[in-house]
Amino acid sequence: MRAAIIGAGAIGGYIGARLQQHGIATTFVARGATLAALRERGLALESPLGDVVLDRVAVTDDPRSLGAVDLVVLAVKAWDVEAALAAVAPPSVVLTTQNGVESPLAIAERVGKERTIVGLFRTPTLVIEPGRLRHIGGNAIQIGMLGPRIALLEELRPALQATISDDIFTAMWDKMIGMAVTTGIGALTRAPLGVLLDIPAVRDLVEGAMREAVAVARAHGANIAADHAQKAFANRAAFSRSTVFSTQRDILHGRPSELDTQIAAIPRLGRARGVPTPIFDVVAAALLPQELKARGELAYECT
């Protein structure tokens, strides 16, 4: 198998390191400092599941030079997916890594359900410096198909230490519910997870937002129980109290974020099915000025 990783950041680097460790010929598409680091020093992954040190890796800044590959891993943010797909030759299979439900569904619509593997990665990984990653624990990876299952799933499973989901559509919603709620309210309050759980008024807000997200998911056909909100909330309580999720961190640091695909998607998808989402309406609208500023679409200062 030949694989290409489009985007060699935290998630792309983690996946690429594991694939190459498993003997799968892997080429990274990178740019800037990451491109230079991979060319000069290779890739290093520190992980409680076992370190990976790749002194030499195949890397390019031109996805058009890849030629035909068996697997393209789209390890870019949702807003870069279209450009990434347009720049590579049609692959046999695409592996998605994007958060939310809209982007994986759009990819499957474009390349075909039979050639789309949806990947859900709960592998918190930090970029210590370009080419050097630190996996800080947890390795809950799910992969699955929106159409008929293909043999490549079984090839990827051991390489990624993943589980294969028989209902990846519901699994996508399950992940999105937890991330949208804690990321959105965490960004709005500028507080880590423990604070959200400790203050009764904020905890009530989190629980209410969770119920809204569950209602939207069920309206779209996700096989999620009505009491899922309580269970998901309990799962969040098992995280470290200092947890700050990646999109929340991007918002807090003034970087472009996945506000639209993770948080604003809930009210958007709710409106499509006539499901009211008053809490998410406020959260998404309140965070929008910061997002527009981070993207250079709005300029303002608070003094």
Beta strands, then each sheet from edge to edge (+ up, - down):
strand 1: 2-6
strand 2: 25-29
strand 3: 43-46
strand 4: 52-54
strand 5: 58-60
strand 6: 71-74
strand 7: 93-96
strand 8: 116-122
strand 9: 125-129
strand 10: 132-135
strand 11: 140-145
strand 12: 163-164
sheet 1: 5+ 2+ 1+ 6+ 7+ 8+ 11- 12-
sheet 2: 4+ 3- 10- 9+
end
